[in-house]
Amino acid sequence: MEYGVGDVVKRLAEEKGPYPHDIYEKKKTTTSNGARGHRRGAAVWDEIEPKVWLWPGYLYGNHLVHLAGASGEGKSPLTRDLIARFTSGKDWPDGAKNTHERRGVLLLSGEDDWNTDVLPHLKIAGADSSKFWRFISTQSTDGGEVDVLTRLDEDVKELQRDLEEHGDIGLIVIDPITNYLGRLNMNKEDEVRPGLLMPLADLAHKHKICSLTVGHLNKNKEGDLLDRVLGARAFAGVARQTLFCSKDPDEESRFAHIMGLGRGSKAPNLKYRTVGQKFTVNGQESEAITIEWCGKSDADIEGAVTSPMKQSDKSTNKQIQVLVKALLRDGAKHSRFVEEAIKEEGIMCVNWQRAAKGVAKSRKCTGKGATGSEWYLPTPEQAEFDK
């Protein structure tokens, strides 16, 4: 310890002669194969392509789609329900006919166990087992080939190769996308956009498939709906459509949810429930979380996502809806009358109008000297007229 590194090297050289190799390892540099250039792409009318629907109004068949929601909204069971419908040819959740060619599905599911969670649900949902596969990344070692965690910053090329070799895939599900980022920082736009999302979008377009990524929500309480998507804005920005899952504000049950679009379509929001379904395997009883679709929802998806309702508020909403239906049974009532009735019942609610919209409609009062708005129960005839 008497000498520094420089002193040691100098003394060794004096005593034994210069070291025959470089003392410090030189950093290897990569050189480009050539100078960058450019070319012009001609506008050829014959190359125009239509947008392809996998599930009309909800899932494009040749684009990147993102599905976002808070934990506990049943996002993974929902994607597996869609896989089952896609591979089996069953109708879509809104009743639309599944007319798409029955191609296969590649699934990357990092948070649920394949044998105890994923396979049971897909079987219960009626999926065709010959039409879906896990995407498993491998790495060569001295002892042979081993399975490793997929890192899409590098392995997106392997996805490309799989699609080119087999040509039988129509849907890729990556759930959740944040488990497969590799070295990419999920919050950095300049990393996830070119390093992950644009390649996935290019795969979708080139191979005529739907690339469906699944993600969570952040804690941002400001901005619009797309600002709630966890990570860089590119997760919602690059995707052609962004689907959101949230608690159903019109239902008391914590297992009641809604799914709707943040942009890209005017398709109606849909209600669904997460349901535990028993099954027996090897003589032992187990349970899988499945999806039960419950029709259309009139709830505002943006309000449900950006201002989620507490369970206690749901109970309050139910009380208001029961009261409003009773008040309007014999005809329309002025908003002031409805508000006073709610106060008299001792129901405390900041936004009773939001709850009332679950069972009634409002309109401006008409007539001489009329001001404000009134609430009414829509009859089938009125609903048809409004439509």
N, C-alpha and C positions, 0 to 999 in steps of 0.2 A: 504493500500500500504506500511505498515511499515515492512512487513515480506516477505521474499522470499518463494517460494513454499515449499522448504525443511523445513523451520522454521514453516510454517503453519501446515504441516503434523505432525511434531514432537509435536507441542503444542496440536493439536487435539488428538493425541494418548495419551498424558499425561492427558488431561482433560476428555476424553470420552472413552479411551481404544482403542486398535488397531482396525483399520477398518476391517470388517469381510471378505472383498474380496480383490483381487489384485488391487493395486492402478493403475498400468500401464497395458494397454491391451497387452497381449502377442500375438506376431505374430504367426498366424497359419501356420504350415508347412505341406507340403504334402509329403507323403512317397511313394516310389515305391512299386508296388505289389510284386516285387521280383527282384532277381538279373538278369542282362542282360546276355543273352547267344547268341548262334548262331546255325545255321544249314546249311547244304549244299544243294544247289538246283541242281538236276541232269539235264544233257543235254538230253532232250527227243526230238528226231527228229520229232515225231508226233505233237509236240506243236509249230512247226514253223508256223508263220502266214505271209501272204502277206501284203504289204502296200495297203491300201484301198484308192481309190480316190473318193472324193466327186465331185469335178470339176477337171477333168484330167489335170495334169500339174500345177495346181494352189492351190487347197485345198485338203489336205489329209482328209480322212474320219475317221481316228482314231489317230489323233495327235493334238498337240497344234500348232496353227498358229498365228502369230502376223502381224497386218497391221499398218504401220506407215506412217505419212505424216504431213506436216505443216497445220496449220489452213487455211481453205478456199479451200482445195483440194477435198472436197466432199466425205470425208471418210464415214460419216454416211449415206448419200444417197446411196453410193456404197454398203454398207453392207445390206441396206434394199432392194436394187435391187437383191442381191444374195439370201436374204430370200424369196423374191417373187418367184424367179426361183426354189429354193429348194422345196418350199411347193406346187407349182403349177405344177411342172414337165416340165416347159418350158426349151428350149435349153439354154446352158450357153453362156456368152457374146461372146466367140470366135467361136460359131456355133456348139460346141460339143454337142452331144445328152445327155440329162439328164437321165441317166439310173439308177440312185441311187433310192433305195426304198424311197417312200414318207413318211418320218417320220417328227416329229414336230421340232419346234425351240423354245428355251428359249432366251428371249431378256432382257438384262440389258442395258438400255439407259438412262444415267443420265443427259445429257445436253439438250436433245430435249423433248418438251412436248408430251406426249403420244397421246392426243386427237387432237391437232392442227398440229403436225408435223409428228409423226410416223405413226399413222393410215391412214391419207390421202395418204401418199406416198405409203404405202404397198397396199392400195386399188387400186390406180392408176396403180401400177406396176403389179397388177393381183395376189397378194398373196391370198392363201386359208386361210381365217380367222379361220377355224377350226383346223389349223395346227401350229399356233404360239401363244405364251403366254408371258406375262411379268413375270419376276421372282420378287416377292415382299416379302421382309423379314418382319417378324412380331415379336412383343414382348408382353408378357403377363403383364398386370398391374392390379391394384385393380379394375379398371373400365372395364376390359375386354381385348381384344386383339387389338393392334394398329399397323399400318404400320410404319416401321422405315427404315432408310437408310441401304442398304445392305453393310455389312463389310465382305469381303471375307476372312480376317484373321480368322474369326470365322464362317462365314456362308457358307464356302465351304463345310462344313459337311451337310448343308441343301441342297445344290446342289446335293450332293451324294445321300441323302435320296430321293429327288424328282426323280432322275433317276432310283433308285431301285424300287420305288413304282409304277411308271407309265411305264417305259420302252418304251416310244414312241418318244424319242428325238434323233435327229441325228445331231443337230447343236446348239451350245451355242454361242451367240454373246455378248461380254462385251465391251461396248462403252461409254466412254473410260475407260480403266482398272484403271487409276489413281484415278477415282472417288470412287473406291470400295476397297481401300487398308486397310481401318480401321486404326490400329495403326502401320502398317508397313511403314517403310521409303523407298520410291521408289528408292532412290539412294544407298541403302545398299544391296549389293549382298547377304550377309549372312542372310538377313531378307526376301527379296522377293523370293529368289530361293526356300528355304525349306518351307516357310510359305504360299506361294501362287502358284508359277508357277509349281513346281513339283506336288502338289496336282491336279492342273488343267490338267497337262499332264497325270497323272495317271488316272483321270476320263475319258479323251479322249480315252486312250488305253483300259481301262477296259470295257467301255460301247460302244465302237466302234462309237464314235462321233467326230466331229470336234469342238474343243474349239477355237474360234476365238476372240482374244483380239485386241483392237484398241488403239493406242497410238499416241503421238505427236513426233516431232523432237526436239533435243536440238540445241544449238547454236555452237556446236563444229565444227570448220572448218578444223580440222586435223584428221588424221586417215582414216580408210576405211568406207564403206557405213554403216556397222552395228554399227559403233561408233556414228552415227547420231541419233540413237534411244534414246528417252528421258528416263532417269532413269538408273538403273543398267544395265550392259551388259547382265544380265540374261534374260531380256525381249526378246532379240534376240537370246541369247545363248541356252535357254531351248527350245524355239519354233523350231519345225522341219523345218518350212518355215517362212521366213519374206518377206512380200509383202510391197512395197513402192509406195506411190502416190506422184506425183509431177506435176508441170506445164509442159505442152508440149512445149519444146524448139523450135519446128518446126511450131508452130501456133501462130498467133498474138493475138488471143482472150484470154482474161483472164479466160474464162470459159472452156478452153481446157486443158486437163490433160492427163497424162499417168500413167499406173500402171504396175509395173514390180517386179520381184523377186530379192531379195538380195542374196539368195542362195537356194539350194534344188531342183532346176529344171532348165531345159533349155527352158522352155516355152517362147514364144515371148512376148515382152511388148505389151500392149493394149492401144489404145486411147479411151478416153471417154470425154463427155461434161456434165457439170451440166446445167440443163435446168429448168426454172420456168414454171410449168404447172398449169393453172387455173382450179378450180373446184368450184362447188356451193354446199353449205350445209345450210339447213334451210333458203333458199332464199337469202343467202349472198354469195358473191364471195370471194374466198380466193385463195392462191397459195401454191403449194408444190414444193420443189426442187427435181427433178428427174434426172435419169442418161440416157444418150444416148451414146451407144457404137459405136465406129467409126473405128473398124478394128485394124490391127496390126500397131505397131510403130517401126521404126528403130532407134529411139533415144536411147542414152546411159542413162539408168536409174541411174547409179551411178553419172554420171556427172550432170544430171538434179537435183538430190537430194543434192549432196555435193556442187555444184556451181550453184544454181538456177539463172535463167536469169531474169533480170529486163524487165519490159514491153517495155521500150524504146529499149532495145537490141533486143527484138523480132522483132520490126519494122525494125531494121537494118538488121537482118538476112533475113527477107523477101525480102528486097532490093537486098541483095547479091544473093539470090536464083534466083530471076528473071533475074539478070544480067548474072549469070553463065549459066542458061539455054539458054540464047540468044547467049552467046559466044561459046557454045559447040554444037550449032544446026547443024553446018556443019562439025563436027568432033572433035576429042580430041585435047586439048591444053596443053602446058607445064604449070606447076604450076607458073613459073615466069610470064608468059603472063597473067594468070588469076589474079594474085596479082597486077600487074601493071594496069590492066584494072579497078580493084576495086578502086585503089588509084586515077586514073584519073577521076573517077566518083565522087570523094570527099567523099566516104563512109569510115568512121572511124570504124575499127573493129579490136580488138586484135587477135581474133582467127577466121578468115574468113573460114578456113577449116572446122570448126565445123558446120558453117551454110551451106556450100556447100554440105556437106554430106547428107543434106535433099533432094537434087535433083540429085546429081551426085556421081560418084565414082572415086577413084584415084588408080593408079597403077604405078609401076616402068617403066621408059622408057626403051625400048629395042632397040637393034641395035648397030652397030659399033660406039663407042665413045659416046653413049647416057648416060646421067647422069640425076639424079633427078627423078621427077615423073610427070605424066600428069593426067589431069582430062577428064572424058568422061561421056556422058549420057547413062545410061544402057538401051538398047532396050529389048523388051521381049525375043528375042533370046539370048542376052547376059546374061540376068538375069537367064534364064534356064541353060545356060552353067555354070555360076558361082555357081548355086545351085548344 
